[in-house]
């Protein structure tokens, strides 16, 4: 058995090294031992459609046919989520701000019925005082489900992620809702990097330990333990190291994003539903003052208290509505210098930093960065310039 595991690990790292040529050494895992293999160089193609992954050799989860990313205006999320859930073999941990996709809810119940250990964490305010039909369906099925608010019993459990068999992660801005699927601009990422998945699994356990019953509104709030952190920040962006993942509340996400913007040398592209964070906005303004090309695409209906400052710096500011009248530009990602992607559920706000349970990923992996930059270019092209009338 040990020999088989060693062989699987060797295959995985050998395969991964083929894709590491354009990734800084510190972003890779134990590539110091495979330095000779990094003589292999090639030009990555620019993807014009979702990239599909082969089944990984390092885990039980079968990811065949699952995209590395989804943009909801081009790909329906529910068929992908159903396929992902139906492929789970042993464990499934889901943290959702809201659930309004019947197909996904039914897939969760099917997984539990075939013996998968399924745990679901839902934001408290989507259960009390009124619960939606898909969440109620899970509760009535006997699903192992808990509810949670943010820090100190306030704010929100604002995450939208799932860990499949401990070897695959889905995250991003998109809730599992019909609005995300049909009305809004959203994204999902599927990640297979073991250190990141371990971090998210620890974060789920952190939340689960302070979750409450969905049957009793006034049940006691368990005390929160220490928030999980990346023990080895190794994402090398312009010589500065950043964590692969970071969580809220009060995990330092706000300061880390500002630090990344300060490390940018050529461009800052921001697609953000809500931007009210003064520390992050100050970093954006500093980037503009340094002469960087700064572009911002914000949701047309969200509060933006820095309008005058932004226009004074001649930063390219645009606003975008959702895909339909009540839809949203709900993304929360940024691409810096065309090489670093920051993505997750974290709006750039004080609430997200101080109160809410949130998650964010930092990555320089081209298979993610390139399509997200392409998506940004598309959104920016569709958005209306600041000061222009709504259509």
C-alpha positions as CSV (number, residue, x, y, z in Angstrom):
1,X,0.0,0.0,0.0
2,X,2.8,2.4,0.9
3,X,4.6,1.7,-2.3
4,X,1.4,2.4,-4.3
5,X,1.0,5.8,-2.5
6,X,4.6,6.7,-3.1
7,X,4.2,5.8,-6.8
8,X,1.0,7.9,-7.1
9,X,2.7,10.9,-5.5
10,X,5.7,10.5,-7.9
11,X,3.3,10.4,-10.9
12,X,1.5,13.5,-9.6
13,X,4.6,15.6,-9.0
14,X,6.2,14.5,-12.3
15,X,3.0,15.5,-14.2
16,X,2.7,18.8,-12.4
17,X,6.2,19.9,-13.2
18,X,5.3,20.1,-16.9
19,X,3.1,23.0,-16.0
20,X,5.5,24.8,-13.7
21,X,7.8,26.5,-16.2
22,X,6.1,29.9,-16.0
23,X,5.3,29.7,-12.3
24,X,7.7,31.1,-9.8
25,X,9.6,28.5,-7.8
26,X,8.0,29.4,-4.5
27,X,4.5,28.9,-5.9
28,X,5.2,25.2,-6.6
29,X,5.2,22.3,-4.1
30,X,8.6,20.7,-3.4
31,X,9.8,21.6,-6.9
32,X,13.3,22.1,-5.5
33,X,13.7,18.3,-5.8
34,X,12.6,18.5,-9.4
35,X,14.7,21.4,-10.5
36,X,16.2,19.6,-13.5
37,X,12.7,19.0,-14.9
38,X,12.1,22.7,-15.1
39,X,14.2,23.0,-18.3
40,X,11.0,22.1,-20.1
41,X,9.5,25.3,-21.5
42,X,6.5,26.0,-23.8
43,X,4.0,28.6,-24.6
44,X,0.6,28.1,-22.9
45,X,-2.3,28.4,-25.3
46,X,-4.8,31.1,-24.5
47,X,-8.0,29.2,-23.7
48,X,-11.2,30.3,-25.5
49,X,-13.4,27.9,-23.6
50,X,-13.4,26.2,-20.2
51,X,-10.4,23.9,-19.6
52,X,-11.3,20.3,-18.6
53,X,-9.1,18.3,-16.3
54,X,-8.2,14.6,-16.4
55,X,-8.9,12.5,-13.3
56,X,-6.2,13.4,-10.8
57,X,-3.9,10.5,-9.7
58,X,-3.5,11.9,-6.2
59,X,-7.0,11.5,-4.8
60,X,-10.2,9.5,-4.9
61,X,-12.3,12.2,-6.5
62,X,-13.0,11.8,-10.3
63,X,-12.8,15.2,-11.8
64,X,-13.0,14.1,-15.5
65,X,-15.1,16.6,-17.5
66,X,-15.2,19.2,-14.7
67,X,-14.1,22.7,-15.8
68,X,-11.4,24.5,-14.0
69,X,-13.6,27.6,-14.0
70,X,-17.1,28.7,-14.9
71,X,-18.4,32.1,-15.9
72,X,-22.1,32.0,-15.4
73,X,-23.1,34.0,-18.5
74,X,-21.6,31.2,-20.7
75,X,-22.0,28.0,-18.6
76,X,-24.9,26.9,-16.4
77,X,-23.7,26.0,-13.0
78,X,-26.4,23.4,-11.9
79,X,-25.5,20.6,-14.4
80,X,-21.8,21.0,-13.4
81,X,-22.6,21.0,-9.7
82,X,-24.8,17.9,-10.1
83,X,-22.1,16.1,-12.0
84,X,-19.5,17.0,-9.3
85,X,-21.8,15.9,-6.4
86,X,-22.7,12.7,-8.2
87,X,-19.0,11.9,-8.5
88,X,-18.3,12.1,-4.7
89,X,-17.4,8.8,-3.1
90,X,-16.9,9.4,0.7
91,X,-17.1,13.0,2.0
92,X,-18.7,16.2,1.0
93,X,-18.6,19.5,3.0
94,X,-20.6,22.4,1.6
95,X,-20.6,26.0,2.9
96,X,-23.3,28.2,1.3
97,X,-24.6,31.6,2.0
98,X,-27.8,30.5,0.1
99,X,-29.1,27.5,-1.7
100,X,-31.8,27.9,-4.4
101,X,-31.0,25.2,-6.9
102,X,-33.3,22.2,-6.6
103,X,-31.1,20.0,-8.8
104,X,-28.1,20.6,-6.5
105,X,-30.2,20.0,-3.4
106,X,-31.5,16.7,-4.8
107,X,-27.9,15.7,-5.7
108,X,-26.8,16.3,-2.1
109,X,-29.6,14.1,-0.8
110,X,-28.7,11.4,-3.3
111,X,-25.1,11.5,-2.1
112,X,-26.1,11.1,1.5
113,X,-28.4,8.2,0.5
114,X,-25.5,6.3,-1.2
115,X,-23.4,6.6,2.0
116,X,-21.5,9.8,1.4
117,X,-20.9,11.7,4.6
118,X,-22.5,15.1,3.7
119,X,-22.3,18.2,5.9
120,X,-23.9,21.5,4.9
121,X,-23.3,24.9,6.5
122,X,-25.9,27.6,5.7
123,X,-26.0,31.3,6.6
124,X,-28.3,31.7,9.6
125,X,-30.4,34.4,8.0
126,X,-31.4,32.1,5.1
127,X,-33.0,29.8,7.7
128,X,-34.4,32.2,10.3
129,X,-37.0,33.6,10.3
130,X,-37.9,32.2,6.9
131,X,-36.3,29.2,5.2
132,X,-36.3,28.6,1.4
133,X,-37.7,25.5,-0.1
134,X,-34.4,23.9,-1.1
135,X,-32.8,24.5,2.3
136,X,-36.0,23.2,3.9
137,X,-35.8,20.1,1.7
138,X,-32.4,19.3,3.0
139,X,-33.5,19.8,6.6
140,X,-36.5,17.7,6.2
141,X,-34.4,14.9,4.6
142,X,-32.4,14.6,7.8
143,X,-29.3,16.1,6.2
144,X,-26.5,16.9,8.7
145,X,-26.9,20.7,8.4
146,X,-26.0,23.6,10.6
147,X,-26.4,27.4,10.5
148,X,-24.0,30.2,11.3
149,X,-23.7,33.9,11.4
150,X,-20.5,35.9,11.3
151,X,-18.2,37.0,14.1
152,X,-19.9,37.3,17.5
153,X,-23.3,36.3,16.2
154,X,-23.5,39.2,13.7
155,X,-22.8,39.5,10.0
156,X,-23.1,36.5,7.6
157,X,-21.6,33.2,6.8
158,X,-20.9,34.5,3.3
159,X,-18.9,31.6,1.9
160,X,-19.8,29.7,-1.3
161,X,-17.5,26.7,-1.4
162,X,-17.5,22.9,-1.3
163,X,-14.8,20.3,-0.6
164,X,-15.3,16.9,-2.4
165,X,-13.7,13.8,-1.0
166,X,-11.0,16.0,0.6
167,X,-9.3,16.3,-2.8
168,X,-11.2,18.8,-4.8
169,X,-12.5,22.3,-4.1
170,X,-15.2,24.5,-5.7
171,X,-15.1,28.2,-4.7
172,X,-15.8,31.7,-6.2
173,X,-18.5,34.4,-6.1
174,X,-21.5,32.3,-7.2
175,X,-24.1,31.1,-4.7
176,X,-25.9,27.9,-5.6
177,X,-28.9,29.9,-6.7
178,X,-31.0,30.4,-9.8
179,X,-30.1,34.1,-9.7
180,X,-26.4,33.3,-10.0
181,X,-27.1,30.9,-12.8
182,X,-29.6,32.9,-14.9
183,X,-29.3,36.6,-13.9
184,X,-25.9,37.7,-12.7
185,X,-22.3,37.8,-13.7
186,X,-20.5,35.3,-11.5
187,X,-17.7,32.8,-11.4
188,X,-16.7,29.5,-9.9
189,X,-13.2,27.9,-9.7
190,X,-12.4,24.2,-9.2
191,X,-9.1,23.7,-7.5
192,X,-7.1,20.5,-6.9
193,X,-4.0,21.8,-5.1
194,X,-3.6,19.8,-1.9
195,X,-2.4,22.6,0.4
196,X,-5.3,24.8,-0.6
197,X,-7.8,22.1,-0.1
198,X,-6.4,21.3,3.4
199,X,-6.8,24.9,4.3
200,X,-10.4,25.0,3.2
201,X,-11.1,21.8,5.0
202,X,-9.7,23.3,8.2
203,X,-11.9,26.4,7.6
204,X,-15.0,24.2,7.3
205,X,-14.1,22.5,10.5
206,X,-13.6,25.9,12.2
207,X,-17.1,26.9,11.1
208,X,-18.7,23.5,11.8
209,X,-17.5,23.6,15.4
210,X,-19.4,26.8,16.0
211,X,-22.5,26.0,13.9
212,X,-26.0,25.8,15.4
213,X,-29.1,23.7,14.9
214,X,-31.4,24.7,12.0
215,X,-34.4,23.8,14.1
216,X,-34.0,26.2,17.1
217,X,-33.5,29.9,16.3
218,X,-32.1,30.8,19.7
219,X,-29.7,27.9,20.2
220,X,-26.4,28.7,21.9
221,X,-23.5,30.0,19.9
222,X,-20.4,27.9,20.4
223,X,-17.1,29.8,20.9
224,X,-15.0,30.2,17.9
225,X,-11.4,28.9,17.9
226,X,-8.4,30.3,16.0
227,X,-9.1,31.1,12.4
228,X,-7.1,28.8,10.1
229,X,-4.2,30.4,8.2
230,X,-1.8,29.3,5.4
231,X,1.2,28.1,7.3
232,X,3.5,28.6,4.3
233,X,2.8,31.7,2.2
234,X,4.4,30.9,-1.1
235,X,2.6,32.7,-3.9
236,X,5.5,34.8,-5.4
237,X,4.2,38.0,-7.0
238,X,6.9,40.4,-8.0
239,X,9.2,39.1,-5.3
240,X,6.6,39.4,-2.5
241,X,5.1,36.2,-0.9
242,X,1.4,35.8,-0.4
243,X,-0.8,33.1,1.1
244,X,-2.5,30.6,-1.2
245,X,-5.7,31.2,0.8
246,X,-6.9,33.5,3.5
247,X,-10.1,33.6,5.5
248,X,-12.3,36.0,7.4
249,X,-13.4,37.5,9.8
250,X,-10.3,39.4,10.9
251,X,-7.9,37.1,9.1
252,X,-6.0,39.9,7.4
253,X,-7.6,39.6,3.9
254,X,-8.0,43.4,3.6
255,X,-4.4,44.1,4.4
256,X,-3.1,41.3,2.2
257,X,-5.1,42.5,-0.9
258,X,-3.8,46.0,-0.3
259,X,-0.3,44.6,-0.1
260,X,-0.7,42.8,-3.4
261,X,-1.9,45.9,-5.1
262,X,1.1,47.8,-3.8
263,X,3.3,45.1,-5.3
264,X,1.8,45.4,-8.8
265,X,4.1,47.0,-11.4
266,X,2.0,47.5,-14.5
267,X,-1.8,46.9,-14.2
268,X,-4.7,46.5,-11.7
269,X,-8.0,45.1,-13.0
270,X,-10.8,44.9,-10.5
271,X,-14.3,43.3,-10.9
272,X,-16.1,43.9,-7.7
273,X,-19.7,43.7,-6.5
274,X,-19.0,46.0,-3.4
275,X,-15.9,48.1,-2.9
276,X,-16.1,50.2,0.3
277,X,-12.8,49.3,2.0
278,X,-10.7,52.4,2.6
279,X,-7.4,50.4,3.0
280,X,-7.8,48.6,-0.3
281,X,-9.0,51.7,-2.1
282,X,-6.0,53.6,-0.9
283,X,-3.8,50.9,-2.5
284,X,-5.7,51.3,-5.7
285,X,-5.3,55.0,-5.7
286,X,-1.6,54.6,-5.0
287,X,-1.3,52.3,-8.0
288,X,-2.9,55.0,-10.1
289,X,-0.5,57.6,-8.8
290,X,2.5,55.3,-9.7
291,X,1.3,55.3,-13.3
292,X,-0.1,51.8,-13.4
293,X,-3.0,51.0,-15.8
294,X,-5.9,50.7,-13.4
295,X,-9.4,49.5,-14.5
296,X,-12.3,49.1,-12.2
297,X,-15.7,47.4,-13.1
298,X,-18.2,47.7,-10.2
299,X,-21.8,46.6,-9.8
300,X,-24.0,49.5,-10.9
301,X,-26.3,49.3,-7.9
302,X,-23.6,49.1,-5.2
303,X,-22.4,51.9,-2.9
304,X,-19.1,53.3,-3.9
305,X,-17.9,56.1,-1.6
306,X,-14.6,56.8,-3.5
307,X,-16.1,58.1,-6.7
308,X,-14.6,61.6,-6.6
309,X,-11.2,60.4,-5.6
310,X,-11.2,57.8,-8.4
311,X,-12.2,60.3,-11.1
312,X,-9.6,62.8,-9.8
313,X,-6.9,60.2,-10.4
314,X,-8.2,59.5,-13.9
315,X,-8.7,55.8,-13.1
316,X,-10.8,54.0,-15.7
317,X,-14.0,53.4,-13.7
318,X,-17.0,51.6,-15.2
319,X,-20.3,50.2,-13.9
320,X,-22.1,47.1,-15.0
321,X,-25.6,45.8,-14.3
322,X,-26.6,42.1,-14.2
323,X,-27.5,40.0,-17.2
324,X,-31.2,40.9,-16.6
325,X,-33.0,43.7,-14.8
326,X,-32.7,42.3,-11.3
327,X,-29.3,40.6,-11.9
328,X,-26.0,41.6,-10.5
329,X,-22.4,42.1,-11.5
330,X,-21.5,39.8,-8.5
331,X,-17.9,38.9,-9.2
332,X,-15.2,39.6,-6.5
333,X,-11.9,39.1,-8.4
334,X,-8.9,41.1,-9.5
335,X,-6.0,40.4,-11.8
336,X,-2.8,42.2,-11.1
337,X,-0.1,42.6,-13.8
338,X,-1.9,39.9,-15.8
339,X,-0.2,37.3,-13.6
340,X,-1.9,37.3,-10.1
341,X,-5.5,36.3,-9.6
342,X,-7.3,37.2,-6.4
343,X,-10.7,35.5,-6.2
344,X,-13.3,34.4,-3.7
345,X,-16.5,35.4,-1.8
346,X,-14.8,38.4,-0.2
347,X,-16.3,41.8,-1.2
348,X,-13.7,44.5,-0.7
349,X,-15.5,45.9,2.4
350,X,-14.9,46.4,6.1
351,X,-17.9,44.1,6.8
352,X,-16.2,41.3,4.9
353,X,-13.0,41.8,6.9
354,X,-14.3,42.4,10.3
355,X,-17.6,40.4,10.6
356,X,-18.4,37.9,7.9
357,X,-17.1,34.4,7.3
358,X,-15.4,34.7,3.9
359,X,-12.7,33.1,1.8
360,X,-10.1,34.3,-0.8
361,X,-7.5,32.6,-3.0
362,X,-4.3,34.0,-4.4
363,X,-2.9,32.2,-7.5
364,X,-0.4,32.8,-10.3
365,X,-1.3,29.6,-12.1
366,X,-1.8,30.6,-15.8
367,X,-4.6,28.1,-16.3
368,X,-6.7,30.3,-14.0
369,X,-5.2,33.8,-14.5
370,X,-5.4,33.9,-18.3
371,X,-9.2,33.1,-18.6
372,X,-10.0,35.4,-15.7
373,X,-8.1,38.3,-17.4
374,X,-10.1,37.5,-20.6
375,X,-13.3,37.5,-18.6
376,X,-12.3,40.9,-17.1
377,X,-11.7,42.4,-20.6
378,X,-15.1,41.2,-21.7
379,X,-16.9,42.7,-18.6
380,X,-15.0,45.9,-18.9
381,X,-15.9,46.2,-22.5
382,X,-19.6,45.7,-21.7
383,X,-19.7,48.1,-18.8
384,X,-20.7,51.8,-19.0
385,X,-18.2,54.5,-18.2
386,X,-18.6,56.4,-14.9
387,X,-20.9,59.4,-15.5
388,X,-22.8,58.0,-18.4
389,X,-26.5,57.4,-18.0
390,X,-27.9,54.0,-17.4
391,X,-29.3,52.2,-20.5
